[in-house]
Amino acid sequence: MGKKRIIKNLLVMFSSFFIFFLGFQSLSNLQTTINSEQGIGVDSQALIYASSMVSSILLPKLLIKTIGCKWTIVSTFLCGVPYFVSNYKPTFGFIIPSSILMGIAIGPLNTAGAFYINEMSLRYFTINESESLETILARFFGLMSFFLENTQIWGNLVSYYILRPAMIPLFNQTNTTCGLDFVKNPNGNDTNPNLQTPSAEKRYMLVSIYVLSAVIAAILMGLFMDKLENDIQREEGGQCKAVLWRLLAAAKHAILPDQILLLPLTIFSGMELAFYAGEITEAYIACSWGVHQVSFVTVCFGVCGALMSLLVGPLVKCISQMAVLILAALANISILFVLFFWDPTPEFKTMYFVIAGVWGMGDAIWWSQMAALYGLKFPNDSEAAFSNLFFWSYFGFFLSYSYSNYFSVYVKINIVCCFLLFGMMGYLIGHVKLTRSSRKEYVPIPDEGDNSEHP
């Protein structure tokens, strides 16, 4: 497979993920505000990531070996359609089962995507040895992060223009607790006019766009991306036995010293995005400025994240991956410090965008470099490694959403900060171990009868 074919496949995959997550990420950012009644939005998010934890261990390798990376991604895109449809009129009887299905799909979806990028990076390395594998992994995962961060731009622009009222009243909620001491109201947010849900007409228009995005993503991937050819393998002894062995292999991988050291930081990578989507959007933006402004401010999150995604590859090459991860940690710590002391008010609009932008830059680094880090540390068992990566990052999402309805923002900030600090300690210890080790680079398995002219 030549360079042009590799780049074409990556661009098709990046574009498909962009179109699908355009809807999913935007909807996730709005769950705590448009589906706040009885906490159904937070509960649906918690269930998505709880089921993602299980599916990321049990299903990715089974699906990849059975139908390949390409068709795993296509089928999981289509599994998102019922979840989007359930948001037309969210009820526990509809949104909960569809959220579980969405979560089951996300595990194989992200693992297959990371595996495909990792394999393309390894093949690119074999024909372009002038660059290190670390640099190539950082660049390709950084580009993937760029496309995903762009979903925060365009998806939130769509939702902002649909949800904004014809006349925008400004409610300065001095009699309402926003910010650090904010606690979610499980019975809805009728007492705060800034947190009122959009009309049914606007909801239907928004959700219809999201449903269409999932269908288009599946079609684009199915028609234009090449199969790997070497990813489909028939298991001897039956699929149930194969799943059991994979579960044991994942458990064995989870107790590796390098994996244990990465555990807190991997959990944090899920918690930090859930913290933005579940807490900053509601307690700071929507509570004091209005639900429709969540999407507008989050555009800044996406712009800064997309720019950082483009810069992360060159930064890793210039100052090392360790320095880039320390930069992300400092960005998160600085914003957590601001959230501790800032009393949100629409009179200081700039602060909303600063918080979203800096957090977006940190998010872009975590989601690109955690994947690159796993590919670098576990090159000979990438599937099991990525399954663990997504299992523990989904656990971070699940953990954050599971206590979201019960704790104040003050408590949540402390929890996130602890995971970040312990995570960086574990990463730095693991980095020292890796730099002192001598290990041969992984050599990818070539396609059987590899021919760059055929998919």
Summary of the structure (lengths in Angstrom):
residues: 455
radius of gyration: 21.3
end to end distance: 9.0
largest distance: 70.4
contacts: 1653
relative contact order: 0.17
helix: 79%
strand: 0%
